[in-house]
Amino acid sequence: MPQGLGSRLVHAGRDDFRTLGVHCPPLDRSTTYPLADLDAGGRDVDRLAEGAHHADSSVYGRLHNPTVARWEDAIAELEHAGGAVAFGSGMAAITAVLLAVGAPRRHVVAVRPLYGGTDHLLTTGILGSRVSWCAPHEVADAIEDDTCLVMVETPGNPTLQLVDIADIVARAGDVPVAVDNTFATPILQRPLDHGAAYSIHSATKYLGGHGDVTAGVVATTPDRCAGVRQVRILTGALLDPQAAWLLHRSLPTLAARVTIAQSSAQVLAERLAAHPAVVRVRYPGMGDSDPDGIVGGQMKGPGAMLAFEVEGGYAAASQVMKAVEMITPAVSLGSVDSLIEHPAALTHRVVDEQARDEHGVTANLLRVSVGMEDVEDLWADLAQALSWAELGDTASDDEEPVGVGS
Ligand SMILES: *Cc1c(COP(=O)(O)O)cnc(C)c1O
C-alpha cells in the first residue's frame, strides 16, 4: 500500500485491479442484478437497507453500485474517513447529512458565510429545521437542547473566510460538526483529522475538476456513513455511475491541478492587491486574510480561490465580468479553466441582503476560481479587464478601456 499522497491519488479505489485483470475502473451501469438464491438476495437487501458498505449482490442500482463505491472508497481514504457516500450534487449531499442527523423539527447552528444554496436551504427551513447563525466564537452559546448539527465552511464561499475546525469542534461539545471542504479539497485540508464528524464536497468543483460532472460526496465515520447511505437509499439522490467513473478518472490529477492553480492564485492575489482599481483582496495566502494562522497548519496551502473588491461598486464589477476575454464569466469553480463571478448577484443572490453586507458579500466583490492557464496570461486578462473598471460609471460598451489597445 503506497502511503504518499500522490501515489494514493493514483491508486485509491483501484487496489484490486490486478486481481480483476483491468487497468481502469470497470463501469457498471446495471440497474438490477440477477438473484439466483432468494434467501441470499433478501439478506443482501436487509444489509444494504441498513446502510452496509456492500453486500454479496448489489441487488438494485439505488441500493448499491460498484463503480460509485470504488470512487467513494478512494474519497474516504483521501479524507482519512471510515467511509464516503456519493450523491448527484453537493446540495443533495448536504441535505442527506441534515436528514441523517435528524434536522427536521430540530435546530442547526451555522457560521456564515456559507455557499448561497446551503444558506438558503437552512434559512428557508424547507427540511423542517431551524437555524441560528453565529460567529465561530459564539457556537457554544448558540447550541440549544435540540441542536443536531454545527455547519461551517472553510475557506468560506465567497469571501475565503477561514475557520479553525478544532476550535469549532471544542465549542460544539457533543454536537457533530460538518465542514464543507469544497474549496480546500482533501489535498489541502482533512476536516476529520481536526475532529469534524462530516467532510462534505460539491464534487462538481475540484474533485471533478473539468466542468463536466455534477456531484457531491460526504466523508464520515463508518457508523455515520450507514445513516447517510440510508438517506440516499430512501431519497434516491444517487450519483450516476458514469459520473462516478469520470470523478475517479479525475482523481490522479487532483493534487497537480490544485497545486498549479494555487501557485498562480498567490501571484494574482499579490498583483491584485497592488492594483489601483482594487480596494481589497481576500486570499488565505495573504496575512490579513489569515489572522489565526490556519494556512500551514489545518490547511496545508492557501488554495486557488480568491475574491477581490473593485473600486467603483457594482457598475465596475459588472464591467470587469464583461471585459474578461480568456477567463470565463460564470458561476462554479475548481475547473481546469479560470472562472470569474459576482457572488452578490449570482451564487449568493438568495442570501438575505443584510447578511450579505455583514459578511463582506458586497456589490463590488468578484470571486475568481484560478485554473491551469499560464499565470502571465491570467494576469494580462485580469489587468485589461480592470482597466475597464477604472473607467467607472462613464464606461459604455463601445468605449476602449484606458491604456489597452484593441
Ligand atoms: C457549489 C457548492 C455547493 C453546492 O454544490 P452543487 O454540486 O452545486 O449542488 C456547496 N458548497 C460549496 C462550497 C459550493 O461551492
The ligand as a Gaussian input file, in Angstrom:
#p B3LYP/6-31G(d) Opt

LIG

0 1
 C      -21.183000      24.597000      -5.397000
 C      -21.123000      24.441000      -3.941000
 C      -22.082000      23.698000      -3.252000
 C      -23.266000      23.072000      -3.935000
 O      -22.859000      22.018000      -4.780000
 P      -23.693000      21.549000      -6.080000
 O      -22.849000      20.472000      -6.625000
 O      -23.836000      22.754000      -6.964000
 O      -25.026000      21.085000      -5.592000
 C      -21.927000      23.548000      -1.890000
 N      -20.907000      24.110000      -1.230000
 C      -19.972000      24.862000      -1.857000
 C      -18.856000      25.464000      -1.075000
 C      -20.057000      25.060000      -3.228000
 O      -19.140000      25.817000      -3.846000

